[in-house]
Amino acid sequence: GNVLYSQEKYNEAINFYQRSLSIREKFHRLGYTGIATVLNNIGKGFYEQRKYDKALDFHQRALSVREKFNATNHVGIADILIDIVNVLRDQQKYEEAMKLQRRVLTIRKENYSSCHEKVAECLNRIGFLYIHQKQHYLALDYYQRALTILEKCYPLGHVDIALNLRSIGIILYEQGKHDEALDFCKRAMTINEQYYPSGHVDLALCQAYIGNILSDQGKYDEAFDFYHRALTFYKEHSSNHLNTATCLNNIAQTLKKQRKYDEALDFQQQTLTVLKNDSSSDQFRIATNLKDIGITLFEQTKYDESLNFCQQALIVFEEYYPNNHSEITVCLSWIVANFDRKFQFDLAIEYLERWLLIKEVSSSSKDISIVNVFTWLSQVQRKRGQRDLSLIYEQNCFLTRLKLLPPDHVDIGNSLSIIGKIYENLHKPMLALNYYQQALVIYRKCLSSWHYKLRDMERNIERLSEELEIELDESN
């Protein structure tokens, strides 16, 4: 079973583990340690197959056996708890995972000195859970505590220190502290270069993250150098094709920042090929890549091709992730944009109505993003010549903004301005003038006196008042 597990043949490994378990339970009932170990190994096999409920069941059975025969602070209990934490983390049950991980920390502090690599590992795992919860400041604190311990344990350096330094660098990167992040990642890379002169996946990961930081700093040539060093290792040595896909995609995004769309598209297509050829790839990454290719093609004004990829992405998201409304609506928005550019307004309306339905069902009453749908619907209906319908959607947009934004927000002024324009096109100049005047009041509060929107509004009011032969109050 262990050999097959190491070969990633998990079904076969589980079969041998279960045969072992049957024998142990029948003939060696007092051999609780072996029974707990086999139960936990079965759980690990199911975990690798992402069968989390089954994995959790076997890990908990193993824990029950251990707790029945061992002291509550036994290191074997801590090892099983860690496997349970892994499952709960992947199920996004972070609070439950955190509770058990803190129990592991308590056990390890009771069994080891406070300055021990096992304690440091536990602190790192708590930090990792905080990262998943987007609590980066707390995560950083635990990683730094772990680093202090590791530097005492390994004063001459160690790969565990490099891993810790890289993790701190990633957190600092997420916080936008690029210079500090770069320093930590380079320190990690230096240690990895000393331990792995012929290359290693940890070294490649450092190089890839350094590439990300440099790309965000606009140092594109330096970023490409690090990306290509990482990519060379991944292609030649790594069995983890997802690392290759991630690196290819990061290169593509960097090229897009430089508006090198043809080259970016080539790397995005390479990413898609890697993902589709890797049986372990989840459909989410494939769908995201399809969507990204669609967006790149849109930026190249290749609307038919863009539409095709965005629709492929939508199909995957709807089939595999029907509750991921965020990704589904993003796909719908790009499909709408493509139909709009292709002047196929009826089809654009069809997808906009699907988008609106999802937002109405899934969004909270305080979610202002629904105005994006109202704005699109208003614009497309105007292009269809349906000004009355356009007005209804623009009024919905205005009322939503009025409800959720400060009263003098520029977007409220924009809504009033657009409603005024629609009324003018509907040949209702008095109503148009009224809305223009309301827009001007807001623009004067939130925009500088030389802003073009304010100047345009003053000209609109002056023009309509002359046409209607209305004398304006100069003091206002």
C-alpha positions, -999 to 999 in steps of 0.1 A, spaced: 0 0 0 27 25 9 46 18 -24 15 22 -45 7 54 -25 41 68 -33 35 60 -70 2 80 -68 -18 49 -75 -43 57 -48 -71 33 -56 -48 4 -56 -31 16 -24 -64 20 -7 -73 -16 -16 -42 -29 0 -47 -7 31 -82 -20 35 -70 -56 32 -44 -49 59 -71 -32 81 -93 -63 78 -65 -86 90 -55 -63 118 -90 -59 131 -96 -96 130 -63 -109 144 -46 -80 162 -73 -61 180 -48 -49 206 -25 -36 179 -42 -2 181 -13 17 167 -12 -3 135 -50 0 131 -49 38 136 -20 41 111 -38 21 84 -71 40 90 -52 72 86 -34 60 55 -68 52 39 -79 87 47 -47 101 30 -55 81 -1 -90 95 -3 -77 130 4 -53 128 -26 -83 119 -47 -102 149 -33 -128 126 -17 -129 148 13 -159 133 32 -145 98 30 -110 110 39 -124 128 70 -143 97 81 -112 75 81 -90 102 97 -116 106 125 -118 69 130 -80 68 133 -81 97 158 -108 79 179 -85 48 181 -55 69 192 -75 89 217 -88 57 232 -54 42 239 -30 72 241 -25 102 263 -43 133 250 -9 149 242 6 120 223 25 131 192 6 104 171 -26 123 179 -10 155 166 0 138 133 -36 126 127 -50 160 136 -28 176 110 -43 153 83 -78 163 95 -68 200 93 -57 194 57 -91 181 48 -110 208 66 -88 235 50 -95 222 15 -132 221 24 -128 258 33 -139 250 69 -112 273 82 -125 279 118 -127 241 124 -93 236 109 -78 265 130 -92 250 162 -76 216 156 -43 232 144 -41 251 177 -46 218 195 -16 204 175 4 234 186 -4 227 223 6 191 219 39 199 203 48 225 228 42 199 256 64 173 238 92 195 224 111 225 235 95 259 225 125 263 201 119 232 180 113 229 142 81 209 150 67 240 168 78 262 139 61 240 114 29 243 135 31 281 136 36 281 98 5 260 93 -16 284 114 -2 312 93 -12 293 62 -48 291 75 -49 328 81 -38 334 45 -68 314 33 -89 336 55 -73 367 40 -60 378 74 -25 386 61 -14 405 92 -21 376 115 -5 352 90 26 374 89 29 373 126 29 335 128 53 331 99 77 356 116 75 337 149 83 305 130 112 321 113 127 332 146 126 296 158 140 281 126 169 306 126 178 294 161 175 258 151 196 262 119 220 290 124 239 281 92 208 281 71 183 254 60 157 248 33 129 252 59 142 287 65 140 293 27 104 281 26 95 304 55 112 334 39 93 328 7 60 325 25 67 359 42 76 373 9 43 362 -6 23 378 22 42 411 18 35 409 -20 -2 404 -13 0 435 10 15 455 -19 49 458 -1 69 449 -32 104 460 -21 102 440 12 86 410 -6 114 410 -32 140 411 -4 125 380 14 121 360 -18 157 367 -29 169 356 5 149 324 1 164 320 -34 199 324 -22 195 296 4 178 273 -22 207 279 -47 231 268 -20 212 236 -12 201 228 -48 228 239 -72 213 217 -99 178 231 -95 148 222 -74 110 230 -74 114 252 -44 141 273 -62 118 275 -93 89 287 -71 111 315 -57 121 325 -92 85 326 -103 74 347 -73 103 371 -79 91 374 -115 56 383 -102 70 410 -80 92 425 -107 63 424 -132 41 444 -108 69 469 -104 70 473 -142 105 457 -145 94 435 -173 127 424 -187 139 413 -153 106 396 -146 109 376 -179 144 364 -169 131 349 -136 100 335 -152 120 317 -179 145 303 -154 115 288 -134 98 276 -166 130 259 -178 131 238 -146 94 230 -146 95 217 -182 126 196 -177 122 183 -141 89 189 -125 60 165 -126 37 192 -113 23 205 -146 2 231 -127 34 250 -118 42 251 -155 7 263 -163 9 290 -137 43 303 -149 31 303 -186 0 323 -175 21 348 -155 43 354 -186 11 360 -206 -2 385 -181 31 404 -181 31 405 -219 -5 419 -218 7 447 -196 30 456 -224 2 453 -249 20 425 -267 -12 406 -273 0 382 -300 28 369 -277 5 369 -247 -20 348 -266 6 323 -275 15 317 -239 -22 316 -229 -27 288 -255 3 270 -241 -13 272 -207 -45 258 -219 -27 229 -236 -9 220 -204 -41 222 -183 -61 200 -207 -33 174 -209 -30 172 -171 -55 148 -156 -52 165 -122 -62 199 -135 -95 211 -121 -121 225 -145 -120 259 -127 -85 266 -140 -94 255 -175 -125 277 -175 -105 307 -162 -79 302 -189 -106 300 -216 -121 333 -203 -86 350 -202 -80 340 -238 -114 354 -247 -105 387 -230 -72 389 -249 -89 383 -282 -115 410 -274 -86 434 -268 -74 425 -303 -109 432 -316 -112 396 -327 -148 394 -315 -159 362 -331 -130 343 -316 -134 361 -283 -170 352 -281 -162 315 -288 -138 313 -259 -160 332 -235 -189 310 -242 -168 279 -237 -157 293 -203 -194 300 -194 -204 264 -203 -177 250 -180 -185 273 -151 -222 266 -153 -217 228 -155 -191 224 -128 -195 255 -106 -232 266 -109 -230 285 -76 -200 305 -85 -221 335 -96 -191 358 -97 -173 339 -125 -205 332 -144 -215 368 -145 -180 379 -156 -183 355 -185 -217 369 -193 -204 404 -192 -177 396 -218 -202 378 -240 -224 409 -239 -194 431 -248 -187 410 -278 -223 410 -291 -223 448 -285 -192 453 -306 -207 430 -333 -239 451 -333 -259 420 -324 -280 439 -298 -308 414 -294 -283 387 -284 -266 411 -261 -300 418 -244 -306 380 -240 -273 376 -221 -279 408 -202 -312 395 -189 -295 363 -178 -269 384 -160 -295 406 -143 -315 375 -131 -284 361 -114 -276 394 -98 -311 398 -85 -312 363 -71 -277 361 -56 -267 396 -46 -275 414 -13 -295 446 -12 -263 465 -6 -244 451 -36 -239 481 -59 -224 460 -87 -259 454 -101 -257 489 -116 -232 475 -141 -260 454 -156 -285 484 -155 -259 505 -173 -253 479 -200 -290 474 -205 -296 511 -208 -268 516 -233 -278 486 -255 -315 496 -255 -305 531 -266 -285 516 -295 -316 496 -304 -335 528 -305 -356 517 -275 -353 550 -255 -382 543 -232 -367 510 -221 -333 527 -218 -348 552 -195 -363 526 -172 -329 509 -167 -311 541 -162 -337 551 -136 -331 518 -118 -293 525 -119 -300 560 -105 -322 547 -77 -297 520 -67 -268 546 -66 -290 570 -46 -297 543 -21 -261 530 -16 -238 560 -24 -232 593 -6 -256 619 -19 -229 640 -37 -212 611 -54 -201 617 -90 -219 585 -102 -252 599 -90 -245 630 -111 -236 608 -140 -270 590 -138 -288 623 -137 -269 635 -167 -277 604 -187 -314 605 -178 -314 641 -189 -299 631 -222 -325 604 -227 -353 628 -220 -338 652 -245 -337 625 -271 -374 617 -263 -381 654 -270 -390 663 -235 -367 693 -230 -382 705 -197 -376 672 -180 -341 670 -196 -333 705 -182 -345 695 -147 -322 665 -146 -292 685 -161 -297 710 -133 -297 683 -106 -265 668 -122 -248 702 -121 -256 706 -84 -238 674 -76 -209 680 -101 -202 714 -84 -199 696 -50 -176 667 -61 -157 680 -92 -132 707 -98 -145 739 -115 -125 731 -147 -137 694 -150 -152 687 -185 -183 671 -171 -192 702 -152 -185 724 -182 -206 702 -205 -235 703 -181 -234 741 -179 -234 742 -217 -264 718 -219 -284 738 -194 -276 771 -212 -285 756 -246 -318 741 -234 -328 773 -215 -323 793 -246 -343 769 -267 -371 770 -241 -367 807 -237 -363 803 -199 -344 829 -180 -320 812 -155 -311 826 -121 -276 838 -126 -268 835 -89 -273 797 -91 
